[in-house]
Amino acid sequence: MILRYDRLAVELPKPKNPSPNDAAAVQELLGGKYGEMSTLMNYTFQSFNFRGRNRLRPFYDLTCSIAAEEYSHIEAVSYAINLLLTGQTVRGKDPVPGPLKDVADARNSYHFLSSAQAAVPFDSMGNPWTGQYVHASGNLKLDLLHNFFLECGARANKMRVYEMVTDPCARTMVGYLLVRGGLHVVAYAKALEKLTGVEVSKLVPVPELSNDAFPEAKKLQDQQKLHLKLYTFSPDDYGQVGKIWNGTHPEDGQPLEVLQGGFMGVPYPELEEEPQLNSPGADDYDPQMFADIAKKMGVKM
């Protein structure tokens, strides 16, 4: 089961101007082959289908912990996209002036046709995410090898998206993913080392460029040490992940740490109503009516 908090994993600066092209590029990190939907669903199905988990508990705990974190990554990418799209169309209820005319040539028109100026489960070119991206073979060594490769591929895409976008909102989010995704690269490398004895950690970083080259990532590593802290995302379970996540980081030699539970994050950024897109609609809803009913029933709101 998943315990959810009404908070976001990383604080995103509000864009000064909308940037639909940046939003389109960032979509690759959501619904692309190496996007966060892929990492979430790969590790989730591997954890669901894990056979022999009692004998191989540390590996199961690692897969579960990372799978749970990936949910928060989908949220972070989606909110970055939503913030980058806010303000691109003319806010109002009158359809006559063509409030959406400025996005007729948008690189990803699904942002305005399939959703209300918001993230969609597609890649940067508008191709929908597919379950064909999920690899859950049932063989532990094969799945760990795949996961290591998947995280390295994801890291390459994050680096390229960073180089495509300029808005601080997008770059802050990508910097965060570089740090946490880099941790997952090392985690799967260490899991393969424990399972096979092969020193996979000697391969990192893949690609070769260090996170130090990205100011937003470097800040999180220097100030919060987020490249060293593996969270279980459970108050009580998955503690045996410490049998894998231990020792030192292969790049900077700092000690690794397992933290039971998750981090609280920050409040979600408020997404304004967009009446020109009929979002959210429900114009007749009266919150005071529910407050009055709750008061009569003795329910605190």
GIHUQUI-V962559 format. One record per residue. N is the residue number from 1. RES is the residue in one small letter. SS is DSSP state (alpha for helix, beta for strand, coil for the rest). PHI is phi in whole degrees, -180 to 180 (NA if undefined). Layout:
N/RES/SS/PHI
N/RES/SS/PHI
This chain:
1/m/coil/NA
2/i/coil/-115
3/l/coil/-99
4/r/coil/-108
5/y/coil/-112
6/d/coil/-83
7/r/beta/-147
8/l/beta/-108
9/a/coil/-68
10/v/coil/-138
11/e/coil/-80
12/l/coil/-108
13/p/coil/-68
14/k/coil/-73
15/p/coil/-62
16/k/coil/-77
17/n/coil/-140
18/p/coil/-67
19/s/coil/-146
20/p/alpha/-64
21/n/alpha/-70
22/d/alpha/-62
23/a/alpha/-61
24/a/alpha/-64
25/a/alpha/-64
26/v/alpha/-65
27/q/coil/-55
28/e/alpha/-61
29/l/alpha/-81
30/l/alpha/-103
31/g/alpha/-110
32/g/coil/-76
33/k/coil/-57
34/y/coil/-107
35/g/coil/-81
36/e/alpha/-69
37/m/alpha/-65
38/s/alpha/-69
39/t/alpha/-64
40/l/alpha/-58
41/m/alpha/-75
42/n/alpha/-61
43/y/alpha/-73
44/t/alpha/-65
45/f/alpha/-70
46/q/alpha/-62
47/s/alpha/-71
48/f/alpha/-61
49/n/coil/-99
50/f/coil/-67
51/r/coil/-98
52/g/coil/74
53/r/coil/-66
54/n/coil/-68
55/r/coil/-76
56/l/coil/-115
57/r/alpha/-54
58/p/alpha/-58
59/f/alpha/-72
60/y/alpha/-64
61/d/alpha/-62
62/l/alpha/-64
63/t/alpha/-61
64/c/alpha/-66
65/s/alpha/-63
66/i/alpha/-69
67/a/alpha/-58
68/a/alpha/-64
69/e/alpha/-67
70/e/alpha/-61
71/y/alpha/-59
72/s/alpha/-68
73/h/alpha/-72
74/i/alpha/-61
75/e/alpha/-61
76/a/alpha/-62
77/v/alpha/-64
78/s/alpha/-62
79/y/alpha/-69
80/a/alpha/-62
81/i/alpha/-61
82/n/alpha/-61
83/l/alpha/-68
84/l/alpha/-69
85/l/alpha/-90
86/t/coil/-62
87/g/coil/95
88/q/coil/-75
89/t/coil/-113
90/v/coil/-80
91/r/coil/-77
92/g/coil/161
93/k/coil/-106
94/d/coil/-86
95/p/coil/-80
96/v/coil/-62
97/p/coil/-69
98/g/coil/75
99/p/coil/-64
100/l/coil/-104
101/k/alpha/-63
102/d/alpha/-72
103/v/alpha/-111
104/a/coil/-60
105/d/coil/-106
106/a/coil/-61
107/r/coil/-61
108/n/coil/-126
109/s/coil/-71
110/y/alpha/-59
111/h/alpha/-61
112/f/alpha/-115
113/l/alpha/-101
114/s/coil/-89
115/s/coil/-143
116/a/coil/-89
117/q/coil/60
118/a/coil/-150
119/a/coil/-62
120/v/coil/-133
121/p/coil/-81
122/f/beta/-125
123/d/coil/-89
124/s/coil/-69
125/m/coil/-102
126/g/coil/88
127/n/coil/-80
128/p/beta/-69
129/w/coil/-61
130/t/coil/-134
131/g/alpha/-66
132/q/alpha/-66
133/y/alpha/-78
134/v/coil/-88
135/h/coil/-119
136/a/coil/-142
137/s/coil/-73
138/g/coil/93
139/n/coil/-95
140/l/alpha/-60
141/k/alpha/-62
142/l/alpha/-65
143/d/alpha/-67
144/l/alpha/-66
145/l/alpha/-61
146/h/alpha/-62
147/n/alpha/-64
148/f/alpha/-62
149/f/alpha/-64
150/l/alpha/-61
151/e/alpha/-68
152/c/alpha/-68
153/g/alpha/-64
154/a/alpha/-63
155/r/alpha/-64
156/a/alpha/-62
157/n/alpha/-66
158/k/alpha/-62
159/m/alpha/-63
160/r/alpha/-72
161/v/alpha/-63
162/y/alpha/-55
163/e/alpha/-73
164/m/alpha/-88
165/v/coil/-101
166/t/coil/-126
167/d/coil/-68
168/p/alpha/-58
169/c/alpha/-61
170/a/alpha/-64
171/r/alpha/-70
172/t/alpha/-64
173/m/alpha/-64
174/v/alpha/-65
175/g/alpha/-59
176/y/alpha/-63
177/l/alpha/-66
178/l/alpha/-62
179/v/alpha/-70
180/r/alpha/-72
181/g/alpha/-67
182/g/alpha/-63
183/l/alpha/-61
184/h/alpha/-67
185/v/alpha/-57
186/v/alpha/-66
187/a/alpha/-62
188/y/alpha/-71
189/a/alpha/-63
190/k/alpha/-67
191/a/alpha/-63
192/l/alpha/-66
193/e/alpha/-64
194/k/alpha/-66
195/l/alpha/-80
196/t/alpha/-120
197/g/coil/86
198/v/coil/-78
199/e/coil/-82
200/v/alpha/-67
201/s/alpha/-60
202/k/alpha/-69
203/l/alpha/-80
204/v/coil/-80
205/p/coil/-83
206/v/coil/-126
207/p/coil/-56
208/e/coil/-70
209/l/coil/-68
210/s/coil/-74
211/n/alpha/-61
212/d/alpha/-62
213/a/alpha/-75
214/f/coil/-112
215/p/alpha/-54
216/e/alpha/-67
217/a/alpha/-73
218/k/alpha/-59
219/k/alpha/-61
220/l/alpha/-67
221/q/alpha/-75
222/d/alpha/-73
223/q/alpha/-93
224/q/alpha/-112
225/k/coil/56
226/l/coil/-72
227/h/coil/-84
228/l/coil/-109
229/k/beta/-104
230/l/beta/-98
231/y/beta/-96
232/t/coil/-81
233/f/coil/56
234/s/coil/-153
235/p/coil/-67
236/d/coil/-132
237/d/coil/-98
238/y/coil/67
239/g/alpha/-71
240/q/alpha/-73
241/v/alpha/-61
242/g/alpha/-64
243/k/alpha/-74
244/i/coil/-106
245/w/coil/-87
246/n/coil/-154
247/g/coil/86
248/t/beta/-125
249/h/coil/-74
250/p/coil/-67
251/e/coil/-93
252/d/coil/-120
253/g/coil/74
254/q/coil/-81
255/p/beta/-70
256/l/coil/-86
257/e/beta/-143
258/v/beta/-104
259/l/beta/-116
260/q/coil/-72
261/g/coil/98
262/g/coil/-130
263/f/coil/-99
264/m/coil/-77
265/g/coil/71
266/v/beta/-131
267/p/beta/-60
268/y/coil/-63
269/p/coil/-68
270/e/coil/-75
271/l/coil/-101
272/e/coil/-67
273/e/coil/-68
274/e/beta/-125
275/p/alpha/-62
276/q/alpha/-65
277/l/alpha/-109
278/n/coil/54
279/s/beta/-127
280/p/coil/-93
281/g/coil/75
282/a/coil/51
283/d/coil/-65
284/d/coil/-86
285/y/coil/-68
286/d/coil/-120
287/p/alpha/-61
288/q/alpha/-66
289/m/alpha/-60
290/f/alpha/-69
291/a/alpha/-64
292/d/alpha/-66
293/i/alpha/-64
294/a/alpha/-63
295/k/alpha/-63
296/k/alpha/-65
297/m/alpha/-87
298/g/coil/77
299/v/coil/-99
300/k/coil/-83
301/m/coil/-121
